[in-house]
Amino acid sequence: MSTLDWNNIGFGYIKTNVNARAYFADGKWSELEFTDDEYIKMHISTTCLHYGLQCFEGLKAFRGEDGRVRLFRVDENAKRMQASARKLCLPVPSVEMFVKACREVVERNMEFVPPYESGASLYLRPLLLGSQIDLGVKASPEALFLVFCSPVGPYFKGGMAPIKVIIDRVQDRAAPRGTGDIKAGGNYASSILSGEKAHTLGYSNVMYLDAVEHKYIEECGAANFFGIKDGTYVTPKSPSILPSVTNKSLRQLAQDMGLKVEERPVAVDELSSFSEAGACGTAAVISPIGSILDIDTNEFISYGDEVGPVSLELYNRLRDIQYGRAEDVHGWTTIIE
Ligand SMILES: *Cc1c(COP(=O)(O)O)cnc(C)c1O
């Protein structure tokens, strides 16, 4: 076991033993390589550096109550990276290579998977970079695929706490026929300005609206949105929303709990009708939303300072599977050890 202070790691990069790499050239992927080198050497004219030809993934490995290490829904992340690669005209990693790289990175960094009691986990960052050397704007027939990892602390220190969210139309995250539905770094570039503004004003997250009418909820920061009302789990549907693996899992768990599930456009006007609301993603599973301020209309919606019962139940069910405390009836985890 590494000598890290498990109770005081945040969400930053911590060096581990090895990362995995594969190169695509001449129409095929190389074998996976494992290296302790934290750097990549790149030509100054590599297309990913200029034109955003890159995408990424994020998933976690958890040390369970039983001491075994589990990866959560790695196949879903593999398939999503394939969808991202296709839309960016990048070489597509196979699901098999993606899963193998993730598995081996965990296996070779086992001492960096935090102990069960810490609530911390090992974050995996798969990355796909267009590595063609060119000046013109065109598809990259060469690519570098890599997976590195870093231990990360629990999202909420001292329990789940509802967050403050702001609706701000200063910036659209993604256009309907743009890249919002894939995990491209460029989507983050186009949300950084509004995110910084929100933080300056004391809010955790920006609620992004649809880029056409600015009427429908898209995403909550880099997380999907859901609302609960009348025994129903409601989550927005739009071509510019990133399909979250966490949201997909919560929809299944909501069904298991006997809730109805609706995926459909959700107007800003509907927000006040929810009894609970939350943001969901790998980082926190669920960030309960305490309040939402619309900066343009001054409308303020409060869901209270406590985590709602449905959100809490959903959160606990998902965590129980990740930590091996509940039976994995949906086959979501891959046991590494
Ligand atoms: C990664 C991401 C999410 C969350 O997806 P998960 O698979 O649940 O981690 C949601 N929205 C955006 C924009 C993202 O980039």
The ligand as an SDF file (V2000), in Angstrom:
LIG
                    3D

 15 15  0  0  0  0  0  0  0  0999 V2000
  -18.3840   13.1220  -18.3180 C   0  0  0  0  0  0  0  0  0  0  0  0
  -19.5780   14.0000  -18.3810 C   0  0  0  0  0  0  0  0  0  0  0  0
  -20.7730   13.7010  -17.7030 C   0  0  0  0  0  0  0  0  0  0  0  0
  -20.9030   12.5580  -16.7440 C   0  0  0  0  0  0  0  0  0  0  0  0
  -20.7970   11.3160  -17.3510 O   0  0  0  0  0  0  0  0  0  0  0  0
  -20.4930   10.0250  -16.4810 P   0  0  0  0  0  0  0  0  0  0  0  0
  -20.3140    8.9630  -17.4990 O   0  0  0  0  0  0  0  0  0  0  0  0
  -21.6640    9.7990  -15.6230 O   0  0  0  0  0  0  0  0  0  0  0  0
  -19.2650   10.3120  -15.6860 O   0  0  0  0  0  0  0  0  0  0  0  0
  -21.8550   14.5390  -17.8940 C   0  0  0  0  0  0  0  0  0  0  0  0
  -21.7870   15.6330  -18.6720 N   0  0  0  0  0  0  0  0  0  0  0  0
  -20.6530   15.9700  -19.3220 C   0  0  0  0  0  0  0  0  0  0  0  0
  -20.6270   17.1830  -20.1550 C   0  0  0  0  0  0  0  0  0  0  0  0
  -19.5170   15.1630  -19.1990 C   0  0  0  0  0  0  0  0  0  0  0  0
  -18.4010   15.5140  -19.8400 O   0  0  0  0  0  0  0  0  0  0  0  0
  1  2  1  0
  2  3  1  0
  2 14  2  0
  3  4  1  0
  3 10  2  0
  4  5  1  0
  5  6  1  0
  6  7  2  0
  6  8  1  0
  6  9  1  0
 10 11  1  0
 11 12  2  0
 12 13  1  0
 12 14  1  0
 14 15  1  0
M  END
$$$$
